[in-house]
Amino acid sequence: MTRLPDPETFLSGEHGEVGGRRGALRRAADSALDRWLGASGALRAIDAAAERVPVRDVLVASIYRPPGAALAAALPELTSTRHRVRLALGSTGAASLPETVAHGLERGKFENLNALVDTSAEWLLVVDDDVVLPPRFLDRMICLAERFELALAQPAQSLGSHAAWRVARRRPRSILRETRFVEIGPVTLFRRDAAQELLPFPPLRYGWGLDLAWAATASERGWRLGIADALAVRHETATVGSAYSADAAIEEAREFLSTRPYLSSAAAQETLVTHRRLPA
């Protein structure tokens, strides 16, 4: 009989919910960090570097719940780019947004994504339907991923976001941190070779622990992973796991991780290198 892993080895240990006075203080701190990014010239440097990145083929995929208003608001940011973007959207109900290629999807996020994505693009960006993106997000994100030679990357989450992993929250005076871990959401960027290795996604309804399995694969393959603090996204509407049973998600993760290597949650919280400027 296969022994199931202890949840303490794969859970972050934090619920990540931010609200009330603490949420207001954190949002004020986010505004201060945004001002620092503008005043420091960090974003100007990223934009200048982004102009030198060759035009890339990018597949942007998302599963949304109708009417998908938040995703609709994010789409202009994802398509106002110098890169060649193809959208592949999937709906859990009726198709209410353009570029919806599948609707009536009833499985988990990653099983549903398998119906939308392929590995032909140079970059695959998976976006949740309830995230707010910063300006020039796609150009800047691909620039940072390429300049730091990342196979898997994510933007940091704002201090005011509901984020289960402490390592994913933005840090001050940082452009990007190299880490051992990149989350399954709300925004994940895959280089083509990583997508070819990790797709199709396994048949998981909730997906807890999948990112820890990705981290083990990344370590084995020698991939670099990173979290972009300069491009923090806001994930402030729904709390983590609010739409489903946490107990069911934990049991699914135990079964899934019992048959494969994975990075421990303690190691996932580590920052390897903090970059305060772009590489020369």
C-alpha positions in Angstrom: 0.0 0.0 0.0 1.4 3.4 -1.0 2.0 5.7 1.9 0.4 9.0 1.6 2.5 12.1 2.5 2.0 14.2 5.5 0.1 17.4 4.5 2.6 19.5 6.5 5.2 18.6 3.8 3.2 20.2 1.0 0.9 22.9 2.6 2.1 26.4 2.9 0.8 26.7 6.5 -1.0 30.0 5.8 -4.5 30.7 4.6 -3.4 33.9 2.9 -6.6 35.8 3.4 -6.1 39.6 3.7 -9.0 41.8 4.9 -10.2 44.6 7.2 -7.6 47.0 8.6 -4.7 44.8 7.7 -5.9 44.7 4.1 -6.1 48.5 4.0 -2.6 48.9 5.4 -1.2 46.4 2.9 -2.9 48.1 0.0 -1.3 51.4 1.1 2.1 49.6 1.2 1.4 48.4 -2.3 0.8 51.9 -3.5 4.1 53.0 -1.9 6.0 50.2 -3.6 4.4 51.1 -6.9 5.6 54.7 -6.5 9.1 53.4 -5.7 9.1 51.4 -8.9 8.2 54.5 -10.9 10.6 56.8 -9.1 13.6 54.4 -9.1 13.6 54.0 -12.9 13.2 50.2 -12.6 10.1 50.1 -14.9 11.8 52.4 -17.4 14.8 50.0 -17.5 12.5 47.0 -18.0 10.6 48.8 -20.8 13.8 49.7 -22.6 15.0 46.1 -22.3 11.6 44.8 -23.5 11.9 46.8 -26.7 15.0 44.7 -27.6 13.3 41.3 -27.0 12.5 39.7 -30.4 8.8 39.3 -31.2 7.6 36.0 -29.6 4.7 33.7 -30.2 2.6 33.7 -27.0 -0.4 31.6 -26.1 -2.6 33.0 -23.4 -5.0 30.6 -21.8 -7.7 31.0 -19.2 -10.7 29.2 -17.8 -13.5 31.6 -16.8 -16.8 31.5 -15.0 -19.5 33.5 -17.0 -19.8 36.3 -17.5 -16.0 36.6 -17.0 -16.0 40.4 -16.3 -12.6 40.5 -14.6 -11.0 38.5 -17.4 -12.6 40.7 -20.0 -11.1 43.7 -18.2 -7.6 42.0 -18.3 -7.7 41.0 -22.0 -6.7 44.4 -23.4 -3.6 44.4 -21.2 -2.7 40.9 -22.6 -3.3 41.8 -26.2 -1.7 45.3 -26.2 1.7 44.0 -26.8 4.5 43.8 -29.4 4.4 40.0 -29.3 2.1 37.7 -31.4 -0.6 36.7 -29.0 -3.1 33.9 -29.5 -6.0 33.7 -26.9 -7.5 30.4 -25.9 -10.4 30.9 -23.4 -12.6 28.2 -21.9 -15.9 28.7 -20.1 -17.4 26.6 -17.4 -20.8 27.7 -18.8 -21.9 29.5 -21.8 -19.4 31.2 -24.1 -19.6 34.9 -23.1 -16.2 36.2 -24.2 -14.6 36.4 -27.7 -11.8 33.8 -28.3 -13.7 31.2 -26.3 -12.7 27.9 -27.8 -14.5 25.6 -25.4 -17.5 26.0 -23.2 -19.5 23.9 -20.7 -16.3 22.7 -19.1 -17.0 20.7 -16.0 -13.6 19.4 -14.8 -10.8 20.9 -12.8 -8.8 23.9 -13.9 -5.9 21.9 -15.3 -7.9 19.2 -17.0 -10.0 22.0 -18.6 -6.8 23.7 -19.7 -5.8 20.6 -21.6 -8.7 21.2 -23.9 -7.3 24.7 -24.8 -3.5 24.6 -24.8 -0.7 23.2 -26.9 3.1 23.6 -26.8 3.6 25.3 -30.2 4.1 28.8 -28.8 7.4 30.1 -27.4 5.7 31.1 -24.2 2.5 29.8 -22.6 0.8 32.2 -20.1 -2.0 30.7 -17.9 -4.2 33.4 -16.2 -7.0 33.0 -13.7 -10.2 34.8 -14.4 -10.1 37.1 -11.3 -6.7 38.8 -11.4 -5.8 42.4 -12.1 -2.7 43.0 -14.1 -0.3 45.9 -14.0 0.4 48.1 -17.1 2.4 46.6 -20.0 2.3 43.3 -18.2 3.0 40.9 -21.0 5.9 42.8 -22.6 7.6 43.3 -19.2 7.0 39.7 -18.0 8.4 38.1 -21.1 11.4 40.5 -21.0 12.2 39.5 -17.4 11.8 35.8 -18.1 14.2 36.0 -21.0 16.7 38.3 -19.4 16.9 36.0 -16.3 16.7 32.8 -18.4 13.6 31.4 -16.6 11.8 28.3 -17.6 8.9 28.9 -15.2 7.9 32.3 -13.9 5.2 34.2 -12.2 4.5 37.8 -11.2 4.5 38.4 -7.5 1.2 38.9 -5.8 0.4 42.3 -4.2 0.6 42.6 -0.5 -3.1 43.1 -0.4 -3.8 39.9 -2.4 -5.2 36.6 -1.0 -2.0 34.6 -1.4 -1.4 31.2 0.3 2.4 31.3 -0.3 4.5 33.9 1.5 7.3 33.6 -1.1 4.8 34.8 -3.8 4.1 38.1 -2.2 6.0 41.1 -3.6 9.2 42.2 -1.9 10.5 45.8 -1.6 13.5 47.0 -3.7 13.4 43.8 -5.8 12.9 43.4 -9.5 12.9 39.6 -9.5 13.7 36.8 -7.2 15.0 33.4 -8.3 13.2 30.7 -6.3 12.8 27.0 -6.2 9.0 27.3 -6.7 6.4 28.9 -8.9 2.7 28.7 -8.1 -0.1 27.1 -10.2 -1.8 30.5 -10.2 -3.2 33.1 -10.5 -0.7 33.7 -13.3 2.0 31.3 -14.5 4.4 31.6 -17.5 5.9 28.5 -19.1 8.8 28.5 -21.6 8.1 26.1 -24.5 10.5 23.4 -23.3 9.0 23.5 -19.8 5.5 23.3 -21.3 6.5 20.4 -23.5 7.7 18.6 -20.3 4.8 19.4 -18.1 1.8 19.1 -20.5 -0.7 17.6 -20.7 -1.5 18.5 -17.1 -2.5 15.7 -14.8 -6.2 15.0 -14.2 -6.5 17.0 -11.0 -9.7 18.8 -9.9 -8.0 21.2 -7.4 -4.3 21.1 -8.3 -2.8 21.5 -4.8 0.7 20.1 -4.8 1.1 20.3 -8.6 3.4 23.3 -8.4 5.6 21.4 -5.9 5.9 18.5 -8.4 6.8 21.1 -11.1 9.5 22.3 -8.8 11.0 18.8 -8.4 11.0 18.5 -12.2 12.6 21.9 -12.5 15.4 20.9 -10.1 16.0 17.7 -12.0 16.2 19.5 -15.3 18.3 22.4 -14.1 15.6 25.0 -14.9 15.7 28.4 -13.4 12.4 29.7 -11.7 11.6 33.2 -10.7 9.0 35.6 -9.2 8.8 39.1 -10.7 8.3 41.6 -7.8 8.3 44.5 -10.2 5.1 43.2 -11.9 2.9 42.5 -8.9 -0.7 41.4 -9.8 -3.8 41.9 -7.6 -5.7 38.8 -6.6 -8.0 40.3 -4.1 -11.6 39.1 -4.8 -11.8 35.4 -3.9 -9.8 33.8 -1.1 -7.8 30.7 -1.7 -9.9 27.6 -1.8 -13.1 29.6 -1.2 -15.1 27.8 -4.0 -14.4 24.2 -2.9 -13.5 21.9 0.0 -10.0 22.3 1.3 -10.2 18.8 2.8 -10.9 17.4 -0.7 -8.1 19.4 -2.2 -5.7 18.1 0.5 -6.7 14.4 0.0 -6.3 14.8 -3.8 -2.8 16.3 -3.2 -1.8 13.4 -0.9 -2.8 10.8 -3.6 -1.1 12.7 -6.3 2.2 13.4 -4.5 2.4 9.9 -3.1 3.5 8.6 -6.6 6.1 11.3 -7.6 8.9 13.5 -6.2 8.0 17.0 -5.0 9.6 19.9 -3.3 8.8 20.4 0.3 6.7 23.4 1.3 9.6 24.6 3.5 12.0 24.6 0.6 9.3 26.2 -1.6 9.4 29.3 0.6 13.1 29.9 0.0 14.5 32.8 -2.1 17.7 31.9 -3.8 18.8 35.2 -5.3 17.2 38.7 -5.2 17.9 40.8 -8.2 17.6 44.6 -7.7 18.4 45.5 -11.3 18.5 43.9 -14.7 21.5 41.9 -15.7 24.0 43.8 -17.8 
